[in-house]
């Protein structure tokens, strides 16, 4: 099975910065906890770079939150928002 072309994959959206702020961590402190350079953490927070699965798990662990609270696929956000608008309910 081959991978889909990059332009056909959904971008990964994240809440790293918000979760980091909630925990009172600087970008550099979080980067040190997960073993990356602070600039890499900036790229991740801005969505300029998608983390590997290993790095995503390390970030979630360092922030003490489930992976799904920090990372999701952009199209999943749209689907969730559309469903909420249709039903008038929040999940």
N, CA, C and O of each residue as an XYZ file, in Angstrom:
364
protein
N       0.848     -1.176      0.000
C       0.000      0.000      0.000
C       0.894      1.239      0.000
O       1.805      1.346      0.820
N       0.646      2.144     -0.884
C       1.471      3.345     -0.960
C       0.832      4.480     -0.172
O      -0.374      4.490      0.076
N       1.664      5.425      0.209
C       1.178      6.594      0.943
C       0.490      7.537     -0.025
O       0.886      7.626     -1.187
N      -0.546      8.250      0.439
C      -1.187      9.236     -0.443
C      -0.240     10.399     -0.676
O       0.603     10.693      0.171
N      -0.370     11.058     -1.811
C       0.466     12.240     -2.043
C       0.261     13.259     -0.935
O      -0.824     13.339     -0.358
N       1.296     14.044     -0.629
C       1.256     15.005      0.471
C       0.065     15.951      0.373
O      -0.539     16.283      1.393
N      -0.285     16.391     -0.840
C      -1.389     17.341     -0.965
C      -2.753     16.695     -0.722
O      -3.758     17.403     -0.651
N      -2.811     15.364     -0.594
C      -4.063     14.671     -0.313
C      -4.193     14.284      1.150
O      -5.215     13.721      1.542
N      -3.187     14.570      1.970
C      -3.255     14.243      3.378
C      -3.772     15.438      4.160
O      -3.521     16.590      3.806
N      -4.501     15.141      5.233
C      -5.053     16.211      6.063
C      -3.960     16.782      6.957
O      -3.206     16.027      7.571
N      -3.866     18.092      7.035
C      -2.877     18.697      7.922
C      -3.183     18.368      9.384
O      -4.340     18.243      9.785
N      -2.127     18.233     10.155
C      -2.274     17.996     11.583
C      -2.390     19.346     12.272
O      -1.584     20.246     12.037
N      -3.391     19.476     13.120
C      -3.624     20.689     13.890
C      -3.226     20.373     15.325
O      -3.355     19.232     15.771
N      -2.746     21.376     16.049
C      -2.346     21.091     17.425
C      -2.680     22.231     18.372
O      -2.939     23.364     17.967
N      -2.661     21.880     19.642
C      -2.848     22.840     20.730
C      -1.656     22.783     21.675
O      -1.819     22.901     22.889
N      -0.470     22.604     21.129
C       0.718     22.496     21.972
C       0.902     23.755     22.806
O       1.097     23.677     24.019
N       0.841     24.899     22.169
C       1.112     26.145     22.881
C       0.120     26.361     24.029
O       0.521     26.745     25.128
N      -1.153     26.119     23.783
C      -2.154     26.313     24.830
C      -1.918     25.348     25.987
O      -1.988     25.749     27.149
N      -1.638     24.080     25.683
C      -1.396     23.091     26.731
C      -0.115     23.419     27.495
O      -0.051     23.254     28.714
N       0.892     23.881     26.778
C       2.159     24.261     27.404
C       1.950     25.437     28.352
O       2.461     25.433     29.472
N       1.205     26.439     27.909
C       0.911     27.597     28.749
C       0.139     27.189     30.009
O       0.412     27.685     31.102
N      -0.821     26.285     29.843
C      -1.610     25.807     30.977
C      -0.717     25.153     32.032
O      -0.952     25.293     33.233
N       0.303     24.440     31.572
C       1.232     23.758     32.487
C       2.310     24.702     33.002
O       3.102     24.320     33.864
N       2.352     25.932     32.486
C       3.351     26.891     32.947
C       4.749     26.604     32.445
O       5.734     26.938     33.103
N       4.838     25.983     31.273
C       6.139     25.641     30.695
C       6.495     26.616     29.575
O       5.630     27.048     28.814
N       7.765     26.952     29.487
C       8.242     27.724     28.346
C       8.432     26.769     27.170
O       8.447     25.549     27.339
N       8.572     27.330     26.009
C       8.837     26.522     24.816
C      10.130     25.724     25.003
O      10.192     24.546     24.651
N      11.149     26.360     25.550
C      12.430     25.686     25.782
C      12.335     24.564     26.798
O      12.962     23.517     26.634
N      11.546     24.781     27.857
C      11.387     23.735     28.876
C      10.704     22.506     28.299
O      11.126     21.379     28.560
N       9.645     22.718     27.510
C       8.968     21.585     26.886
C       9.896     20.887     25.903
O       9.940     19.658     25.846
N      10.633     21.670     25.133
C      11.579     21.082     24.178
C      12.596     20.204     24.902
O      12.910     19.108     24.438
N      13.113     20.678     26.036
C      14.067     19.887     26.817
C      13.440     18.593     27.323
O      14.081     17.543     27.310
N      12.186     18.668     27.768
C      11.505     17.476     28.282
C      11.342     16.393     27.222
O      11.410     15.203     27.529
N      11.126     16.806     25.972
C      10.886     15.814     24.921
C      12.120     15.550     24.055
O      12.098     14.675     23.190
N      13.196     16.309     24.288
C      14.450     16.039     23.596
C      14.586     16.638     22.213
O      15.198     16.040     21.327
N      14.010     17.832     22.023
C      14.174     18.533     20.740
C      14.660     19.955     21.009
O      14.634     20.426     22.146
N      15.098     20.623     19.968
C      15.543     22.012     20.069
C      14.315     22.904     20.236
O      13.245     22.591     19.712
N      14.462     24.010     20.959
C      13.308     24.897     21.180
C      12.752     25.444     19.861
O      11.555     25.719     19.769
N      13.600     25.604     18.845
C      13.098     26.077     17.550
C      12.197     25.031     16.896
O      11.219     25.374     16.232
N      12.530     23.761     17.087
C      11.679     22.688     16.568
C      10.305     22.769     17.201
O       9.289     22.586     16.530
N      10.280     23.047     18.503
C       8.994     23.172     19.196
C       8.201     24.339     18.606
O       6.980     24.246     18.475
N       8.866     25.421     18.252
C       8.192     26.546     17.606
C       7.587     26.153     16.271
O       6.455     26.528     15.965
N       8.338     25.398     15.471
C       7.811     24.925     14.185
C       6.571     24.062     14.402
O       5.587     24.176     13.672
N       6.631     23.194     15.417
C       5.493     22.330     15.717
C       4.281     23.155     16.137
O       3.175     22.935     15.643
N       4.490     24.105     17.047
C       3.382     24.922     17.544
C       2.704     25.706     16.429
O       1.486     25.883     16.443
N       3.478     26.168     15.477
C       2.918     26.952     14.366
C       2.358     26.074     13.241
O       1.808     26.588     12.267
N       2.495     24.774     13.373
C       1.985     23.869     12.354
C       2.845     23.797     11.107
O       2.392     23.339     10.058
N       4.095     24.254     11.222
C       5.009     24.221     10.077
C       5.677     22.858      9.918
O       6.319     22.580      8.905
N       5.516     22.030     10.919
C       6.165     20.731     10.936
C       5.250     19.777     11.690
O       4.750     20.126     12.760
N       5.018     18.583     11.156
C       4.224     17.573     11.839
C       5.158     16.636     12.594
O       6.146     16.163     12.033
N       4.859     16.368     13.846
C       5.737     15.503     14.629
C       5.596     14.041     14.223
O       4.571     13.621     13.686
N       6.643     13.287     14.490
C       6.538     11.838     14.340
C       5.582     11.350     15.426
O       5.268     12.089     16.358
N       5.129     10.126     15.306
C       4.261      9.557     16.328
C       4.983      9.526     17.670
O       4.398      9.849     18.704
N       6.246      9.139     17.652
C       7.031      9.088     18.883
C       7.097     10.460     19.553
O       6.899     10.569     20.763
N       7.374     11.506     18.775
C       7.472     12.844     19.332
C       6.112     13.336     19.830
O       6.032     13.973     20.881
N       5.055     13.049     19.092
C       3.714     13.444     19.527
C       3.369     12.802     20.866
O       2.805     13.454     21.745
N       3.708     11.526     21.020
C       3.454     10.833     22.281
C       4.278     11.422     23.419
O       3.784     11.559     24.538
N       5.529     11.769     23.140
C       6.376     12.381     24.160
C       5.823     13.738     24.594
O       5.845     14.072     25.778
N       5.336     14.508     23.645
C       4.771     15.822     23.960
C       3.524     15.650     24.834
O       3.377     16.338     25.843
N       2.639     14.749     24.456
C       1.428     14.509     25.242
C       1.786     14.047     26.650
O       1.180     14.495     27.624
N       2.751     13.167     26.760
C       3.171     12.680     28.075
C       3.750     13.821     28.909
O       3.422     13.950     30.088
N       4.600     14.642     28.313
C       5.214     15.754     29.040
C       4.158     16.760     29.505
O       4.299     17.366     30.567
N       3.109     16.932     28.712
C       2.050     17.876     29.059
C       0.951     17.235     29.908
O       0.024     17.905     30.362
N       1.078     15.922     30.111
C       0.150     15.155     30.946
C      -1.296     15.255     30.466
O      -2.222     15.437     31.256
N      -1.463     15.130     29.147
C      -2.792     15.128     28.543
C      -2.861     14.035     27.486
O      -1.831     13.636     26.944
N      -4.068     13.543     27.185
C      -4.196     12.552     26.118
C      -3.764     13.140     24.768
O      -3.944     14.331     24.513
N      -3.213     12.320     23.940
C      -2.740     12.728     22.621
C      -3.819     13.478     21.838
O      -3.530     14.474     21.174
N      -5.064     12.995     21.918
C      -6.172     13.583     21.158
C      -6.515     15.001     21.602
O      -7.172     15.735     20.865
N      -6.080     15.394     22.791
C      -6.345     16.759     23.251
C      -5.365     17.759     22.655
O      -5.600     18.967     22.684
N      -4.261     17.244     22.115
C      -3.245     18.130     21.561
C      -3.206     18.076     20.040
O      -3.032     19.109     19.393
N      -3.363     16.906     19.467
C      -3.242     16.729     18.019
C      -4.512     16.130     17.433
O      -5.136     15.254     18.032
N      -4.885     16.618     16.246
C      -5.976     16.021     15.490
C      -5.783     16.406     14.022
O      -5.014     17.311     13.697
N      -6.486     15.708     13.160
C      -6.427     16.025     11.735
C      -7.400     17.148     11.446
O      -8.510     17.168     11.977
N      -6.988     18.083     10.607
C      -7.803     19.255     10.311
C      -9.198     18.868      9.853
O     -10.173     19.495     10.265
N      -9.315     17.859      9.018
C     -10.635     17.478      8.516
C     -11.515     16.897      9.625
O     -12.739     16.943      9.512
N     -10.929     16.357     10.685
C     -11.717     15.867     11.812
C     -12.326     17.036     12.571
O     -13.453     16.935     13.055
N     -11.610     18.129     12.680
C     -12.124     19.327     13.339
C     -13.315     19.868     12.567
O     -14.338     20.220     13.153
N     -13.177     19.932     11.258
C     -14.275     20.436     10.432
C     -15.486     19.525     10.555
O     -16.610     20.011     10.683
N     -15.278     18.203     10.520
C     -16.382     17.257     10.638
C     -17.078     17.410     11.971
O     -18.307     17.388     12.031
N     -16.325     17.564     13.034
C     -16.879     17.729     14.369
C     -17.679     19.026     14.456
O     -18.774     19.043     15.017
N     -17.139     20.107     13.907
C     -17.817     21.399     13.919
C     -19.102     21.330     13.105
O     -20.135     21.844     13.536
N     -19.051     20.704     11.938
C     -20.235     20.580     11.097
C     -21.310     19.767     11.802
O     -22.488     20.119     11.747
N     -20.920     18.688     12.459
C     -21.871     17.844     13.172
C     -22.509     18.617     14.315
O     -23.715     18.506     14.537
N     -21.724     19.393     15.038
C     -22.246     20.210     16.129
C     -23.271     21.202     15.608
O     -24.316     21.404     16.227
N     -22.977     21.823     14.466
C     -23.902     22.796     13.882
C     -25.204     22.132     13.452
O     -26.278     22.718     13.589
N     -25.111     20.901     12.930
C     -26.303     20.197     12.463
C     -27.200     19.791     13.630
O     -28.420     19.947     13.570
N     -26.581     19.268     14.696
C     -27.355     18.738     15.805
C     -27.615     19.767     16.900
O     -28.525     19.602     17.712
N     -26.809     20.832     16.917
C     -26.938     21.824     17.968
C     -26.377     21.356     19.287
O     -26.596     21.976     20.328
N     -25.634     20.232     19.235
C     -25.038     19.661     20.456
C     -23.545     19.725     20.382
O     -22.963     19.739     19.298
N     -22.921     19.764     21.539
C     -21.459     19.700     21.628
C     -21.066     18.331     22.103
O     -21.747     17.737     22.938
N     -19.962     17.818     21.574
C     -19.527     16.497     22.016
C     -18.643     16.588     23.223
O     -18.183     15.565     23.731
